[in-house]
Amino acid sequence: MSRTIMLIPTGTSVGLTSVSLGVIRAMERKGVRLSVFKPIAQPRSGGDAPDQTTTIVRASSSTTTAAEPLKMNHVESLLSSNQKDVLMEE
């Protein structure tokens, strides 16, 4: 049976990446297959730099897949042009 676990931060700089890595490691040790999805990449200086969390997850696990998050400026552009339907499909 498939299950979804969502880790949601209560604010900025609360250690969500560290907690996520701990949960991933614990689940992998139990033999659980999992995928990670971060819907929107955290904006970073450097423009097109890859999302840090996704990069760390990919580097630390050979069995966990991590989808590429959407760039914040792309999401903002779609929302400001009233293209919520396009955003939801991506």
PLY file of the C-alpha trace (Angstrom):
ply
format ascii 1.0
element vertex 90
property float x
property float y
property float z
element edge 89
property int vertex1
property int vertex2
end_header
0.00 0.00 0.00
1.32 3.39 -1.00
1.48 6.14 1.63
2.32 9.81 1.52
4.31 11.57 4.22
4.57 15.33 3.97
7.19 17.29 5.87
6.12 20.92 6.07
8.25 23.65 7.65
6.81 25.93 10.31
9.09 28.79 9.24
12.37 29.56 7.53
15.67 28.03 8.62
14.02 25.39 10.81
16.14 22.50 9.55
13.69 20.83 7.19
16.46 19.52 4.91
18.21 17.88 7.88
14.98 16.34 9.12
14.13 15.15 5.60
17.51 13.45 5.24
17.04 11.74 8.59
13.60 10.45 7.62
14.93 9.27 4.25
17.84 7.43 5.89
15.58 5.78 8.49
13.11 4.62 5.84
15.88 3.30 3.59
17.29 1.28 6.49
13.86 -0.32 6.90
13.86 -1.22 3.22
11.15 1.25 2.24
11.23 2.47 -1.36
10.59 6.18 -1.57
10.61 9.25 -3.77
11.11 12.86 -2.77
9.14 15.74 -4.24
9.78 19.38 -3.43
7.23 21.32 -5.50
9.02 24.68 -5.68
12.77 25.26 -5.51
13.97 27.64 -2.85
15.30 30.78 -4.58
19.09 31.08 -4.29
21.64 33.65 -5.27
23.24 32.58 -8.51
20.05 32.41 -10.53
19.90 29.00 -12.15
21.74 27.12 -9.40
20.10 23.74 -8.73
17.90 23.37 -5.67
20.12 22.61 -2.68
17.79 20.13 -0.99
17.24 18.11 -4.16
20.98 18.08 -4.84
21.75 16.84 -1.31
19.09 14.10 -1.47
20.41 12.88 -4.83
24.02 12.88 -3.58
23.25 11.10 -0.31
21.06 8.28 -1.62
21.44 5.92 -4.53
17.99 4.38 -4.06
15.79 7.45 -3.51
14.52 9.36 -6.52
14.09 13.13 -6.30
11.99 15.04 -8.83
13.23 18.39 -10.08
11.32 21.24 -8.37
9.88 24.14 -10.34
11.76 27.45 -10.26
10.05 30.15 -8.19
10.16 32.74 -10.98
8.41 30.28 -13.33
5.68 29.62 -10.75
5.22 33.35 -10.13
4.99 34.00 -13.87
2.29 31.37 -14.34
0.31 32.63 -11.34
0.52 36.27 -12.40
-0.73 35.42 -15.90
-3.66 33.44 -14.48
-2.34 30.10 -15.75
-3.03 28.04 -12.64
-4.20 25.15 -14.79
-0.82 25.01 -16.56
0.98 25.17 -13.22
-1.05 22.31 -11.79
-0.22 20.14 -14.82
3.51 20.74 -14.45
0 1
1 2
2 3
3 4
4 5
5 6
6 7
7 8
8 9
9 10
10 11
11 12
12 13
13 14
14 15
15 16
16 17
17 18
18 19
19 20
20 21
21 22
22 23
23 24
24 25
25 26
26 27
27 28
28 29
29 30
30 31
31 32
32 33
33 34
34 35
35 36
36 37
37 38
38 39
39 40
40 41
41 42
42 43
43 44
44 45
45 46
46 47
47 48
48 49
49 50
50 51
51 52
52 53
53 54
54 55
55 56
56 57
57 58
58 59
59 60
60 61
61 62
62 63
63 64
64 65
65 66
66 67
67 68
68 69
69 70
70 71
71 72
72 73
73 74
74 75
75 76
76 77
77 78
78 79
79 80
80 81
81 82
82 83
83 84
84 85
85 86
86 87
87 88
88 89
